[in-house]
Amino acid sequence: MRKVLHMLLSPYRVLDLANERGMLGGQVFADLGADVIAVEPPGGSSARNLGPFEGDHRDPERSFWWWSYARGKRSVVIDLETGDGRDQLRRLAAGADFLIESAAPGYMASLGLGYEDLQKLNPSLVYVSVSPFGQDGPKAGYAATDLITLAAGGPLAVTGDADRAPLRVSVPQGYLMAGGDAAGGALVAHFERLQTGRGQHVDISAQVSTAQATMSYVLAPAIGETDARRMGGGLKVGPLNIRLLWPAKDGHVSISFLFGSAVGPFTRRFMEWVYEEGFCDEATRDKDWMNYTMLLLGGKEPISEYERIKLVIEEFTKSKTKAELVDVAMKRRLLIAPASDVRDVVESEQLASRDYWQTLAHPRTGAAIKAPGAWAKFGVTPLQLGRRAPRLGEHSAEVLSEPPRTPAVALAPGATTGDPRPLEGLKIVDLMWVVAGPIVTRAFVDFGATVVRIESTTRIDTGRTIQPFHNGTPGPENSALYQNMNAGKLGMTLDLGKPEGRDVFLDLVRWADIVCESFTPKAMRAWGLHYEALREVNPGIIMFSSCLMGQTGPISSFAGYGNLAAAYAGFFDVTGWPDRAPAGPFSAYTDFVSPRFALPSLLAALDHRRRTGQGQHIDFAQAEASEHFLAPAILDYSVNGRVFRGIGNDDLDMAPHGVYPAAGEDRWVAIAVSTGGQWRALCATMGRDDLAADASLASAEGRLTRRRELDDAISAWTSARDMADCEQLLQSRGVPAHAVQNGAECYADPQLHHRGHYIPLSHPVHGSTMVEGPRFRLSRSPARVTRAGPTFGADNETVLREILGYDDERIALLAGAGALE
């Protein structure tokens, strides 16, 4: 029997039937302490066939993908194609708390193992389905791979060099995003189950999951903004080529050379250094970096001057090493990070100082292997990691011989019979900034929590200064990104720099269940608002502290945004073409990755508090959590000694696999062939019987050796056709393909509209706006999105009077002290 540790989710059992499409969800549960049983078919999960492999031997026990996302699980082999196998799964499901599956929509139901079937055996079961496009809708039956979901969701279109095809991160990311959302959605459904005793069906669409990585640019057409365009090492927005990657003597660094009230001071300090080193004159140094975007877009500053300054910066960065640039950045508080490769990541002093790496035992030899470790540091219930991924069927006898289990939460007489909102009654004080944190608290409010968002007009949230803007016009109330990330929240302005403001904040702490903040580590302590102080006024409080590098370590004070964390964590070096400098993923990439770990962290801590009464502090480093999305590449270095780098749109296991030109300017179609049947169907569609008849191309290995020749043949066929026509022709024959969609195409996508992904809302300034829907769909407890992100101080009266019970005199005193600014 498995020894049960007193951990966050130790009371619960998860049946994980997911393959690479969703197995990260089971890994998150395992890391949080749940008993996760990987149910594999005879021959093993298809994830075991994904490279890279130990020693480059294609063996189901040597797959680094499997080692990365099956750790902590037990493996049982069950053949669902047989009656005995289906009975075995039913017996396990009758006692399980969660089930995660990633089969094609309808397949599990065809076996009598769908949600409707299993909930009859176990009414409290939370059943999670992960699929490329969701369980229903016009594209639900599409053939798809990871690449196809990225093309459909939008991030592919904006990643890569402008003069080449759109580009994916070479370590597949789309299904990891979906798997992370599976864990979050399952735990949201669990909180509704705690009220009613009933489970429900959670529907995850990888297309919707990946759309989050467009940084709200899927909303651009709806609010009169132009689409973003890709640019290697940055992005193109309207007439501006925004550069984020710069050459150093020994590689590259990411610099947030950006403008506005939030970022402008960093840029000013950076240009002072450039001036001191003799690379620019005083006029360049002293430009109005606060309002520089407005000057450029308004024509008062020529764009040619902006381009000249970028060349000046390039000459400056080329004169120094990565270490020299980062060392001075720490001293001067500049927004600079090294573009690390996998070796740099594994040898990071910061990660070592935080005891980040876990040691796994080699599945065959028992040798120690360094792998990504705890993605959050819990003060009371630290994650207990270290169990290697299981061998195929390693625990079959153990699991199948266990006595029947009773679910941890069962339908009880007298349980609530209605359909309450899952997180109703939860109260959150939200000090999060920009994207990564607000994504998490947005998920809470979508499902019923009350979230009070605190900001100040004296230090404007950078999220208010980021495109897309309504009608392309910058302004603190014009950012669709801000409105999207903060939809449904109560907005309060409060100056924590004033003692009166801090007193109000402490009253909110007394009211709250959770406090979330994303300042640099010293900020809350400088205000006297650190965890120990909050616990004094509310012993059960859960405090979530999120920053790029964590609360401790030699570079814990490193400030910045997700583009810098992405560079530090190694994402730039694995996104690019072999013959060019790294292109890097689009924008603040780890802002879209880390929430997949942050939301389950908070929900698990809440569940633990429900059972024990204990609050706790969670130290969450964005870079550390995000490393798990690069785990196969990290294991490739740890075991094989190889530094995995960007390989364009090639795949380690599939060919043909790429993004091909279609008719028209910057029009592309993604195509990925994973089976022999799909290869023959592709050849037939293109009228290339000669390729289909070539025996050397019958296997994936053969096609991989001739991939450039196949890419040329496919490009010749796609370039004469509309990208949507290519998609429809190929999908009609079962070939994974999709037009590469930017914001305009996503906004017209019938599948996204079928899922209600675009939600129109009223807005006090613009009359109306548009936000995205939630990342997962619950069958009985749908999200409710009723209002856009709040304007400055929109709910001060509501918070002060209705939540805190302040009277007119108290409010007047606060206003007079300037505490409500």
Salt bridges, closest charged atoms under 4 A:
ASP16 OD2 - LYS73 NZ 2.63
ASP31 OD2 - ARG71 NH2 2.54
ASP35 OD1 - ARG2 NE 3.97
ASP35 OD2 - ARG13 NE 3.14
ASP35 OD2 - ARG74 NH2 2.77
GLU40 OE1 - ARG48 NE 2.71
GLU54 OE1 - ARG62 NH1 3.55
GLU54 OE2 - HIS362 NE2 2.62
GLU54 OE1 - ARG364 NH2 2.84
ASP56 OD1 - ARG642 NH2 2.81
ASP59 OD2 - ARG62 NE 3.76
GLU61 OE1 - ARG48 NH1 3.01
ASP87 OD1 - ARG90 NH1 2.91
ASP97 OD2 - ARG405 NH2 2.90
ASP136 OD1 - HIS754 NE2 2.72
ASP136 OD2 - ARG777 NH2 2.99
ASP161 OD2 - ARG580 NH1 3.01
ASP163 OD2 - ARG580 NH2 2.80
ASP181 OD1 - ARG596 NE 2.97
GLU192 OE1 - ARG780 NH2 2.82
ASP203 OD2 - ARG755 NH1 3.06
ASP203 OD2 - ARG777 NH2 2.77
GLU272 OE2 - ARG268 NH1 3.19
GLU276 OE1 - ARG332 NH2 2.42
GLU277 OE1 - LYS320 NZ 3.30
ASP286 OD1 - ARG285 NE 2.72
GLU301 OE2 - LYS287 NZ 2.92
GLU305 OE2 - LYS287 NZ 3.23
GLU305 OE2 - ARG308 NH2 2.72
GLU307 OE2 - LYS310 NZ 3.06
GLU314 OE1 - ARG243 NH1 2.79
GLU315 OE2 - LYS318 NZ 3.51
ASP327 OD2 - LYS331 NZ 3.16
ASP341 OD2 - ARG343 NH1 3.84
ASP341 OD2 - ARG645 NH2 3.41
ASP344 OD2 - LYS322 NZ 3.27
GLU394 OE2 - ARG388 NH2 2.74
GLU394 OE2 - ARG391 NH2 3.50
GLU398 OE2 - ARG74 NH1 2.59
GLU402 OE1 - ARG13 NH2 2.77
GLU402 OE2 - ARG74 NH1 2.85
ASP419 OD1 - ARG198 NH2 2.91
ASP419 OD1 - ARG780 NH1 2.71
ASP430 OD2 - LYS489 NZ 3.22
ASP446 OD1 - ARG442 NE 2.75
GLU455 OE2 - ARG453 NE 3.99
GLU455 OE2 - ARG464 NH2 2.71
ASP461 OD2 - ARG453 NH2 2.17
GLU477 OE1 - ARG464 NH1 2.84
ASP495 OD2 - LYS498 NZ 3.12
ASP507 OD1 - ARG510 NH1 2.68
ASP507 OD2 - ARG810 NH2 3.86
ASP513 OD1 - ARG609 NH2 2.79
GLU532 OE1 - ARG525 NH2 3.34
ASP573 OD2 - ARG645 NH1 2.52
ASP579 OD2 - ARG164 NH2 2.81
ASP607 OD1 - HIS190 NE2 2.91
ASP607 OD1 - ARG610 NH2 3.04
ASP607 OD2 - ARG611 NH1 2.47
ASP619 OD2 - ARG354 NH1 2.99
GLU624 OE2 - ARG354 NE 2.53
ASP636 OD2 - ARG642 NE 2.87
ASP650 OD2 - ARG707 NH1 3.67
ASP650 OD1 - ARG708 NH2 2.58
ASP651 OD1 - ARG168 NH2 2.62
ASP651 OD1 - HIS657 NE2 3.99
ASP653 OD1 - ARG58 NH1 2.84
ASP666 OD2 - ARG229 NH1 3.52
ASP666 OD1 - ARG230 NH2 2.66
ASP690 OD2 - ARG688 NH2 2.83
ASP694 OD2 - ARG706 NH1 2.83
GLU709 OE2 - ARG706 NH2 2.90
ASP711 OD2 - ARG708 NH2 2.89
GLU727 OE2 - LYS139 NZ 3.69
GLU727 OE1 - HIS738 ND1 3.37
GLU745 OE2 - ARG667 NH1 2.92
ASP749 OD2 - LYS139 NZ 2.97
GLU772 OE1 - HIS757 NE2 2.73
GLU772 OE1 - ARG775 NH2 2.94
ASP795 OD2 - ARG787 NH2 2.87
GLU797 OE1 - ARG801 NE 2.46
ASP808 OD1 - ARG801 NH1 2.57
